[in-house]
Amino acid sequence: MSVKRILGFIGLGNMGLPMAGNLINEEYEVFGFDINPTAIAKFQEKGGHICPSIKEVLQRVDVVFLSLPSPAIVEKAFYEEGIIKYGREGLIIIDTSTVTPELNRKVFQACLENKLKYLGSPISGGVIGAVNATLTFMVGGPKQDFEEVLPLLNILGKNLFHVGENPGSGTVIKLINNLMIGFYTQAVGEALTLGEKMGLDHESMFEILNVSYGQSRIYERNYKEYIAENNFEPGFTTNLLLKDLKIAKQMAEDCKVQLPIGDHLVEWYSQIANEGYGENDMSAAYLMTKKLAEKAETTK
Ligand SMILES: NC(=O)c1ccc[n+]([C@@H]2O[C@H](COP(=O)([O-])OP(=O)(O)OC[C@H]3O[C@@H](n4cnc5c(N)ncnc54)[C@H](O)[C@@H]3O)[C@@H](O)[C@H]2O)c1
């Protein structure tokens, strides 16, 4: 990619905004759109050019990134809001949203028929990874398209994987990653609640468990960034984790794999969301677990 491409960014939320900012910092012109005025204002502060619609973004750009909350919203952006209709021939679409592998394949096919290039490119590493440009990209789609956008991905992340030619292949591994995140997040909630009850303090537990086999990156993330700070502003919301767990469950059902605990996670995180923690960071699973323990105490 020798000529500096003009870039677009659709979805400027917790992940999209810092990613767009990192591209702007590398002197790229970035045209952006979000339905949330606050997100747009922050993007403009970073030096981004705001557009009033997806159509306006697509009329200007050579490469467009998506960072949207759900498969339904991504599908709408392609079919109703005009990505397919208004994308210029040769446009490269890098979809970093976590959707279903089926949607990645469906959209890829529609793009192909309209002379657009599409990469299903889910990411991992959280907001901190988006800010510090240390994200992991798990990319499905034609390898030559992946190689074409590598200079851009290099600005945003440090672990860049071409998972396979199938546009949904990156999403498969991303969903498996998030299934594990669902386990670990609840494990941290249960460990801290039980430890507290047995008279341990959080810091001593972390010091010991962090150098023992109970250690995990999610323990470090959830504890250090959220629980120890008593701040559950996302981050990665419970609702987004729940969305990914539901897709992972469906993927397991489709290939006839039973997930004895994984299946239960969907129920459990639904309960957490219903309790009012849906828009909190997922580490609020600890608050929910603690609440249950306190309830048991008072009903003794
Ligand atoms: N937050 C994380 O740690 C994390 C990590 C990896 C992957 N992801 C995935 O990345 C995606 C984005 O996550 P996020 O945490 O940034 O979510 P978010 O809700 O903070 O951001 C999504 C943004 O999309 C905007 N939006 C919604 N509908 C739109 C539309 N039709 N057109 C334009 N903009 C629209 C919203 O206003 C919001 O600003 C999700 O698919 C999520 O699963 C998130």
The ligand as a Gaussian input file, in Angstrom:
#p B3LYP/6-31G(d) Opt

LIG

0 1
 N      -15.183000      -3.486000      24.092000
 C      -14.320000      -4.477000      23.936000
 O      -13.478000      -4.747000      24.812000
 C      -14.337000      -5.307000      22.655000
 C      -13.235000      -6.127000      22.399000
 C      -13.218000      -6.874000      21.207000
 C      -14.284000      -6.822000      20.333000
 N      -15.343000      -6.027000      20.615000
 C      -16.438000      -5.984000      19.609000
 O      -16.294000      -4.746000      18.896000
 C      -17.599000      -4.237000      18.550000
 C      -17.775000      -2.843000      19.145000
 O      -17.667000      -2.945000      20.559000
 P      -17.587000      -1.650000      21.510000
 O      -17.276000      -2.160000      22.864000
 O      -16.771000      -0.584000      20.886000
 O      -19.150000      -1.236000      21.475000
 P      -19.758000       0.208000      21.673000
 O      -21.190000       0.009000      21.918000
 O      -18.943000       0.997000      22.649000
 O      -19.559000       0.892000      20.222000
 C      -20.371000       0.647000      19.117000
 C      -20.642000       1.972000      18.428000
 O      -21.434000       1.730000      17.258000
 C      -22.367000       2.798000      17.156000
 N      -23.475000       2.400000      16.278000
 C      -24.540000       1.609000      16.547000
 N      -25.315000       1.473000      15.456000
 C      -24.721000       2.173000      14.473000
 C      -25.041000       2.421000      13.111000
 N      -26.128000       1.893000      12.539000
 N      -24.202000       3.205000      12.388000
 C      -23.111000       3.758000      12.960000
 N      -22.749000       3.557000      14.238000
 C      -23.554000       2.792000      14.992000
 C      -22.779000       3.084000      18.580000
 O      -23.366000       4.378000      18.711000
 C      -21.436000       2.965000      19.308000
 O      -20.760000       4.203000      19.390000
 C      -18.614000      -5.265000      19.074000
 O      -18.969000      -6.128000      18.033000
 C      -17.844000      -5.991000      20.178000
 O      -18.335000      -7.302000      20.389000
 C      -15.404000      -5.254000      21.749000

